[in-house]
Amino acid sequence: MQAIPGDFLPIDRKQRVYSPFRDVPMRPVEERVCDFEDVMIPLTPERAMAEAARCIHCPDPAPCMLACPTHNDIPSAMWLIEQGRFLEAAQLYHQTSSLPEICGRVCPHEQLCQGSCVLNKYHEPVLTGALEAFVVDYERQTVGYEIPRGEPSGHRVAVVGAGPSGLACAEQLVKFGHQVTLFDAKPAPGGLLVYGIPNFKLPKDVVFRKWQDLERAGVTFVPNTRIGKDKTIDDLFAEGFEAVFIGVGTGIDAPMEDTPGTDLPGVYQATDFLVRANVPLELLPPEKRQRPQVGKRVVVIGGGDTASDCLRTALRMGAEEVTCLYRRTEKEMPGNRKDRELAKQEGARYRFLTQPVRFIAGPDGRLAAVECIEMRLGEPDAKGRRKPIPVEGSNFVIPCDTAILALGYWPDPLIGETTPGLETHNWGLIKVIDRETGATTRPGVFAGGDAVTGPDLVVTAMVSGRKAAWAIHRYLMEKASKN
């Protein structure tokens, strides 16, 4: 395949450093805020080749590869893409990642592979994430993809939670030939990939195609089943499963404690708001099959990726004025900078050093305003972040008719409370005795993802699921050899 006229694929390393950079193409702002479709415009083959040719192929181990939690062989993939060998590049990603088409879209690349690219010193980094998604999409569109299946082992494994760690664990287990059943409390598989991340960042079809891969490989999905309530871990073992992987994430919204008015109509928890706004109604539990009511003036409280998702969602639902309230400065914000920039492009405003202290009802009993207080930054806390301190007498009121609380997530303690021998800590996080295997204090039970670490990245959850699958395979083989 030849590059289009005007693109050039430089050979000399110095030429590569200074070759032209073009960012990932996006739909115009005025168009994309009118729907929930993907904001990114897919790369063309020629564009992908030209971008990959900017890689200078650092000596091993390349910084981008080290910064990637999966340790994808990015330099080799870039070389293959530069040559137009897209299918070989896709296969390279499949070797180290169970969700390359997803991680290529939602990873905070500027903090990982792209952030470690040495071109940052001179120019702009290679768009490694977009190229990863491109080659896997190209493979699916041209020849399709099938998960390799191992010879049937006769062993059965239950995977609890159909999010990134559970999907990755299931994918690896079927490669070993084990029979896998995936349980989830939601009607559809995907976890936060479907019920958390909005469609404009990660199209649902991308996740559903990955699930179809697993289904063709023999994985069974059991929906609407909350382990710990509808059945227990002990029940799973009694049903004949020989090992269990727990990857339920941290799906409980952190409350805004000691703040009057959080129960007013018009005040939403982030998860409830995003799920009801973004997910097809037929994939929601019956009690959530109605869209949230969004007024003209919306405030979002929080500074992480979920806050950005809520801001951008509210704009797409017709809000005229959308403001993020954050008690520190932008420098301390934990969320992805790229998502914040997109939110700003689309019309979101930010008000820093601002802490809500009371939600105020109007004559109709619904939210009408939020009272806030100004903050200043004091000394760093235990995590090194400067502690926000209220400025006495600085209270002020912001009119609003919708407020969304995006304050982070807590673990669900239910599985720990209903599973004898399974130790938990930090309000329900599952304790593992070995992070490399995900082995817990209960023999035969393994865990990974946010249920172990607390809220983290999709890619780190995926990696933990892969590692646990290998450990489960060894556990099953050792158990079988003793019988």
C-alpha positions in Angstrom: 0.0 0.0 0.0 1.4 3.4 -1.0 1.0 6.6 0.9 -1.2 9.3 -0.8 0.7 12.1 -2.6 1.9 14.7 -0.1 2.4 12.2 2.8 5.9 11.1 3.2 7.3 8.2 5.2 10.8 9.4 6.2 13.6 6.9 6.9 16.1 9.1 8.6 15.5 9.4 12.4 15.9 13.2 12.3 13.4 13.5 9.5 10.9 11.4 11.6 11.3 13.8 14.6 10.4 16.8 12.5 7.9 15.2 10.2 4.4 16.9 10.1 2.0 16.2 13.0 -1.7 16.0 12.6 -3.9 15.3 15.6 -6.7 12.8 15.6 -9.5 14.1 13.4 -12.8 15.0 15.2 -16.2 16.0 14.2 -17.0 19.7 14.4 -18.1 20.8 17.8 -21.5 22.2 16.6 -22.3 18.8 15.1 -21.1 16.4 17.8 -22.8 18.2 20.7 -26.2 17.4 19.0 -25.8 13.6 19.4 -24.1 10.8 21.4 -22.2 9.4 18.4 -18.4 9.0 18.5 -16.6 12.3 18.4 -13.5 10.8 16.6 -13.3 10.5 12.9 -11.7 7.1 11.9 -8.2 7.3 10.5 -7.7 6.4 6.9 -5.1 3.8 6.0 -2.9 6.4 4.4 -3.2 8.7 7.4 -2.3 5.8 9.8 0.8 4.9 7.7 2.0 8.5 7.8 1.4 8.9 11.5 3.2 5.6 12.3 6.1 6.7 10.2 6.8 9.5 12.8 8.0 6.8 15.3 11.8 7.0 15.7 12.0 3.4 17.0 13.8 4.0 20.3 16.2 1.3 21.5 14.7 -1.5 23.6 13.1 -1.1 26.0 11.2 1.8 24.4 9.7 4.3 26.9 6.3 3.9 25.3 6.3 0.2 25.8 7.5 0.5 29.4 4.7 3.0 30.2 2.0 0.8 28.7 0.5 -1.4 31.5 0.1 -4.2 28.9 3.7 -3.6 27.6 2.4 -3.7 24.0 5.3 -3.9 21.5 4.4 -0.4 20.2 7.6 0.2 18.2 7.1 -3.0 16.2 3.5 -2.2 15.7 4.4 1.3 14.4 6.8 -0.2 11.9 4.2 -2.7 10.6 1.6 0.1 10.3 4.1 2.3 8.5 4.5 -0.6 5.9 0.7 -1.0 5.6 0.9 -4.4 7.3 -2.2 -3.6 9.5 -3.3 -7.2 10.1 0.1 -8.1 11.5 0.1 -5.1 13.7 -3.4 -6.1 15.0 -2.1 -9.6 15.8 0.8 -8.0 17.7 -1.7 -6.1 20.0 -3.8 -9.3 20.5 -0.7 -11.0 22.0 -0.5 -8.6 25.0 -4.0 -7.1 25.2 -7.5 -8.5 25.5 -9.2 -5.2 24.7 -7.0 -3.3 22.2 -9.9 -1.7 20.3 -11.2 -0.4 23.7 -7.9 0.6 25.3 -7.0 2.4 22.0 -10.0 4.6 22.6 -10.3 5.2 26.4 -6.8 4.9 27.8 -5.3 8.2 29.1 -2.6 7.9 26.4 -1.0 11.2 27.3 -0.3 9.8 30.8 0.9 6.5 29.5 2.4 5.5 26.1 2.1 8.9 24.3 3.2 10.8 27.4 6.4 8.8 27.4 7.1 9.2 23.7 10.5 10.9 23.3 9.0 13.1 20.6 7.4 15.1 23.4 10.8 16.8 23.8 10.8 18.1 20.3 7.4 18.0 18.8 4.2 16.1 19.4 4.0 12.4 20.3 3.1 9.6 18.0 -0.7 8.9 18.2 -0.2 5.4 19.5 -3.7 5.0 21.0 -5.5 6.0 17.8 -3.3 3.7 15.7 -4.0 0.7 18.1 -7.7 1.2 17.6 -7.3 1.7 13.9 -5.5 -1.6 13.2 -7.9 -3.7 15.3 -10.9 -2.0 13.7 -9.3 -2.6 10.2 -8.8 -6.3 11.1 -12.4 -6.7 12.1 -13.7 -4.9 9.0 -11.6 -6.9 6.5 -11.1 -10.4 7.8 -12.9 -10.5 11.2 -11.5 -11.8 14.4 -11.9 -15.0 16.3 -10.5 -15.8 19.8 -8.3 -18.9 19.6 -9.9 -21.7 21.6 -8.0 -24.3 23.5 -8.8 -28.0 23.6 -11.7 -28.5 26.1 -10.2 -29.1 29.5 -13.3 -30.2 31.3 -12.9 -27.5 33.9 -15.5 -24.8 34.7 -14.8 -21.3 35.9 -17.2 -18.6 37.1 -16.4 -15.0 36.4 -18.3 -12.5 38.5 -18.5 -9.1 36.8 -18.6 -8.5 33.0 -16.4 -5.4 33.0 -12.8 -5.0 31.7 -11.2 -7.4 34.2 -13.9 -10.0 33.8 -13.9 -9.9 30.0 -10.1 -10.2 29.9 -10.1 -13.1 32.4 -12.8 -14.9 30.4 -10.9 -14.4 27.1 -7.7 -15.9 28.5 -9.5 -18.8 30.2 -11.2 -19.9 26.9 -7.8 -19.9 25.2 -6.8 -22.5 27.8 -9.9 -24.5 26.9 -11.8 -23.9 30.1 -15.6 -23.5 30.2 -16.5 -20.0 31.4 -19.7 -18.5 32.7 -19.9 -14.8 33.2 -22.3 -13.4 35.8 -23.3 -9.8 36.1 -26.0 -7.7 37.9 -26.8 -5.8 34.7 -28.9 -6.9 31.7 -26.0 -6.7 29.3 -22.2 -7.5 29.5 -19.6 -4.8 29.5 -19.7 -3.3 33.0 -18.5 0.3 33.1 -17.7 0.0 29.3 -21.4 0.0 28.6 -22.9 1.3 31.9 -20.4 4.0 32.6 -18.4 5.4 29.7 -20.6 7.5 27.3 -21.1 6.5 23.7 -19.3 9.6 22.4 -16.1 8.3 24.0 -16.6 4.5 23.5 -19.4 3.4 21.1 -21.4 0.6 22.6 -21.0 -1.4 19.3 -17.3 -1.7 20.0 -18.0 -3.4 23.3 -20.8 -5.6 22.0 -18.6 -6.8 19.2 -16.0 -7.8 21.7 -18.7 -9.7 23.7 -19.7 -11.5 20.5 -16.1 -12.7 20.1 -16.4 -14.2 23.6 -19.8 -15.7 22.9 -18.5 -17.4 19.7 -15.6 -18.7 21.8 -18.1 -20.4 24.1 -18.5 -18.0 27.0 -21.9 -18.0 28.6 -23.5 -14.9 30.0 -25.9 -14.9 33.0 -27.5 -11.4 33.3 -29.4 -9.7 36.1 -27.7 -11.8 38.8 -26.0 -10.1 41.7 -23.6 -12.4 43.4 -24.0 -12.0 47.1 -27.7 -11.5 46.8 -29.2 -13.7 44.1 -26.6 -16.4 44.8 -23.4 -16.6 46.7 -19.8 -17.6 45.9 -20.5 -20.8 47.9 -23.5 -21.4 45.6 -21.2 -21.2 42.6 -18.9 -23.8 43.9 -21.9 -26.0 44.8 -23.0 -25.7 41.2 -19.7 -27.3 40.0 -17.5 -24.3 39.3 -14.0 -25.1 40.3 -12.7 -21.6 40.5 -14.2 -18.1 40.7 -12.8 -14.7 39.5 -14.3 -11.6 41.1 -14.2 -8.5 39.0 -17.2 -6.4 40.1 -15.5 -3.0 40.1 -16.5 -0.2 42.5 -19.9 0.8 41.4 -21.3 2.7 44.4 -21.3 6.5 44.1 -19.4 8.2 46.9 -21.9 10.3 48.9 -21.7 14.1 49.6 -21.8 13.8 53.3 -23.1 16.5 55.7 -24.4 18.6 52.7 -28.1 19.4 53.1 -30.3 19.0 50.0 -28.7 16.1 48.2 -32.0 14.3 48.3 -33.8 17.1 46.4 -35.4 16.3 43.0 -32.9 17.5 40.4 -29.9 16.2 42.3 -28.4 13.1 40.7 -25.6 10.7 41.5 -23.3 10.4 38.5 -23.8 6.7 37.8 -27.6 7.0 37.8 -27.4 10.1 35.5 -24.9 8.6 33.0 -26.6 5.2 32.8 -30.1 6.6 32.2 -28.8 9.3 29.8 -26.4 7.1 27.7 -27.5 3.5 27.7 -30.3 2.2 25.4 -33.5 1.9 27.5 -33.9 -1.8 26.7 -30.6 -2.5 28.3 -31.5 -0.8 31.6 -33.2 -2.4 34.6 -37.0 -1.6 34.5 -36.8 1.0 37.3 -34.3 3.1 35.3 -36.0 3.1 31.9 -36.6 6.8 31.8 -34.2 9.6 30.8 -33.1 12.0 33.5 -34.7 15.5 33.5 -32.0 18.1 32.7 -32.8 21.8 33.1 -31.2 24.8 31.5 -28.5 25.3 34.2 -26.5 22.3 35.3 -23.7 22.0 37.8 -21.4 19.0 38.1 -19.5 18.6 41.3 -16.1 16.7 41.0 -12.9 16.7 39.0 -12.4 13.2 37.6 -13.2 11.6 34.3 -16.7 10.9 35.4 -17.3 14.7 36.0 -16.1 15.3 32.4 -18.5 12.6 31.1 -21.4 14.2 33.0 -20.6 17.7 31.7 -20.5 16.6 28.1 -23.6 14.4 28.5 -25.6 17.3 30.0 -24.7 19.5 27.1 -25.9 16.8 24.7 -29.2 16.6 26.6 -30.0 20.3 25.9 -28.6 22.2 28.9 -27.7 25.8 28.1 -25.3 26.4 30.9 -23.1 23.6 32.3 -20.5 24.4 35.0 -18.1 22.1 36.8 -17.5 23.0 40.5 -14.2 21.8 41.9 -12.7 22.5 45.3 -9.1 22.6 44.2 -7.4 24.2 41.1 -7.2 22.5 37.7 -3.6 21.5 38.5 -4.9 19.1 41.1 -7.7 17.7 39.0 -7.3 13.8 38.8 -9.2 13.4 35.5 -7.9 13.2 32.0 -6.8 16.6 30.6 -7.9 15.7 27.1 -11.4 15.0 28.3 -11.5 18.4 30.0 -10.3 20.1 26.9 -13.1 18.4 24.9 -15.6 19.5 27.5 -14.5 23.1 27.3 -14.6 23.0 23.5 -18.2 21.8 23.7 -19.2 24.6 26.0 -18.6 23.5 29.6 -17.4 26.0 32.1 -15.1 25.4 35.2 -15.2 27.1 38.5 -12.3 26.2 40.7 -11.7 26.6 44.5 -15.4 26.2 44.9 -17.1 23.8 47.4 -20.9 23.3 47.6 -22.3 23.4 51.1 -26.0 23.3 50.6 -28.5 22.5 47.8 -31.5 24.9 47.9 -35.1 24.0 46.9 -37.4 26.4 45.0 -41.1 26.9 45.6 -41.9 23.7 43.7 -39.7 21.6 46.0 -37.1 21.0 43.2 -33.5 22.1 43.1 -33.2 25.8 42.4 -29.7 26.8 43.5 -26.6 25.6 45.2 -24.8 27.5 48.0 -21.1 27.4 47.8 -18.0 28.6 49.7 -14.7 29.7 48.2 -11.7 27.6 49.1 -7.9 28.2 49.3 -5.2 25.6 49.1 -3.3 24.8 52.3 -0.5 22.3 53.0 -0.3 18.9 51.1 -2.3 16.1 52.5 -1.1 12.5 53.0 -1.3 11.8 49.3 0.7 15.0 48.5 -2.3 17.0 47.3 -2.7 20.5 48.8 -5.7 20.4 51.2 -8.6 22.8 50.3 -9.5 25.1 53.2 -12.8 27.1 53.3 -12.5 30.9 53.2 -14.7 32.1 56.1 -17.5 34.4 55.0 -17.1 33.8 51.3 -20.4 32.0 50.7 -22.3 32.7 47.5 -25.2 31.1 45.5 -25.3 29.7 42.0 -28.7 29.3 40.4 -29.2 25.8 38.9 -32.0 23.3 38.3 -29.9 20.2 37.9 -26.8 19.1 40.0 -24.8 15.9 39.4 -22.5 14.5 42.1 -19.4 13.0 40.5 -17.4 12.4 43.7 -15.8 9.0 43.0 -16.8 5.4 43.8 -16.8 3.0 46.7 -16.7 -0.8 46.6 -19.8 -2.9 47.1 -19.2 -4.9 50.4 -21.8 -7.5 49.6 -19.6 -10.2 48.2 -17.2 -9.9 51.1 -20.0 -10.0 53.6 -21.5 -13.2 52.1 -18.3 -15.2 51.4 -16.7 -17.0 54.3 -12.9 -16.9 54.3 -12.8 -13.9 51.9 -11.0 -11.0 53.5 -11.8 -7.4 52.6 -10.5 -4.0 53.6 -11.1 -0.3 53.0 -14.9 -0.5 53.1 -15.2 -3.6 51.0 -12.2 -3.8 48.6 -11.2 -7.5 48.2 -7.8 -8.4 49.7 -5.5 -10.3 47.5 -2.4 -12.1 48.8 -0.5 -11.8 45.5 -1.2 -8.9 43.1 0.5 -10.9 40.3 -2.0 -13.7 40.5 -5.1 -12.1 42.1 -5.3 -15.0 44.6 -7.5 -14.1 47.6 -7.6 -15.5 51.1 -10.3 -17.9 50.0 -8.8 -20.9 48.1 -10.1 -21.1 44.5 -11.3 -17.5 44.5 -9.3 -14.8 42.6 -10.0 -11.1 42.1 -8.8 -8.2 40.1 -9.7 -4.7 38.7 -11.2 -1.9 40.7 -12.7 -4.4 43.2 -9.1 -4.9 44.4 -7.4 -1.6 43.7 -10.2 0.9 44.0 -11.1 3.1 41.0 -8.4 2.9 38.4 -7.9 2.6 34.6 -9.7 0.2 32.2 -6.3 -1.0 31.1 -5.0 -1.9 34.6 -8.3 -3.8 35.3 -7.8 -5.7 32.0 -4.2 -6.6 32.8 -5.3 -7.9 36.3 -7.9 -10.1 34.7 -5.4 -11.6 32.3 -2.9 -12.3 35.1 -5.6 -13.9 37.2 -6.6 -16.2 34.3 -3.1 -17.6 34.1 -3.1 -18.1 37.8 -6.5 -19.8 37.7 -5.2 -22.1 34.9 -2.2 -23.1 37.1 -4.5 -23.7 40.0 -6.8 -26.0 38.0 -3.9 -27.9 36.6 -2.3 -28.4 40.0 -5.6 -29.4 41.5 -6.2 -32.0 38.7 -2.7 -33.5 39.0 -3.4 -34.3 42.7 -6.7 -36.1 41.9 
